[in-house]
Amino acid sequence: MTCINVNTFPYPIITKFVLPKILQRNKKGKKGAVITISSVGADAYAVEGLGIYVATKAFNLRFS
């Protein structure tokens, strides 16, 4: 699998699956949240060879 597949595709897929359940709980007065964990690489400048990694981490940070 490529870095793009591993670092970006799971976020929207999992959120799409979990968000309706969280919204149902919120209607019942219970709290819910989607927590995204990224890395400092999201705000770093792309060092040679790490451009794709930095771009995928930036996507993760901005997705949330």
C-alpha positions in Angstrom: 0.0 0.0 0.0 1.2 3.5 -0.7 1.5 6.3 1.9 -1.5 8.0 0.4 -3.7 4.9 0.9 -2.6 4.3 4.4 -2.6 7.9 5.7 -5.7 9.4 4.0 -8.4 6.9 2.9 -9.3 5.6 6.4 -10.2 9.0 7.8 -13.3 9.8 5.6 -14.3 6.1 5.5 -14.3 5.7 9.3 -15.9 9.1 9.9 -18.7 8.3 7.4 -19.4 5.0 9.3 -19.2 6.4 12.8 -20.7 9.9 12.4 -24.3 8.8 12.2 -24.0 6.8 15.4 -22.4 9.8 17.2 -25.3 12.1 16.0 -27.9 9.6 17.3 -26.1 9.6 20.7 -26.1 13.4 20.7 -29.9 13.4 20.2 -30.2 11.2 23.4 -28.1 13.7 25.4 -24.9 11.7 25.2 -21.7 13.2 24.0 -19.6 11.9 21.1 -16.6 13.0 19.1 -14.3 11.9 16.3 -10.6 12.3 17.4 -8.0 12.6 14.7 -4.4 11.9 15.5 -1.8 13.3 13.1 1.8 14.3 13.5 4.0 17.4 13.5 4.7 16.5 9.9 1.5 18.1 9.0 2.9 21.6 9.7 6.4 20.8 8.4 8.0 21.9 5.2 8.5 19.1 2.7 12.0 17.8 3.0 13.3 15.9 0.0 11.7 12.5 -0.1 9.0 13.3 2.5 6.6 15.4 0.3 3.9 12.8 0.1 4.0 12.0 3.8 3.8 15.7 4.7 0.9 16.2 2.3 -1.1 13.2 3.7 -0.6 14.4 7.3 -1.7 17.9 6.3 -4.9 16.3 4.9 -5.5 14.5 8.1 -5.0 17.7 10.2 -7.4 19.8 8.0 -9.9 17.0 7.6 -10.8 17.2 11.3 
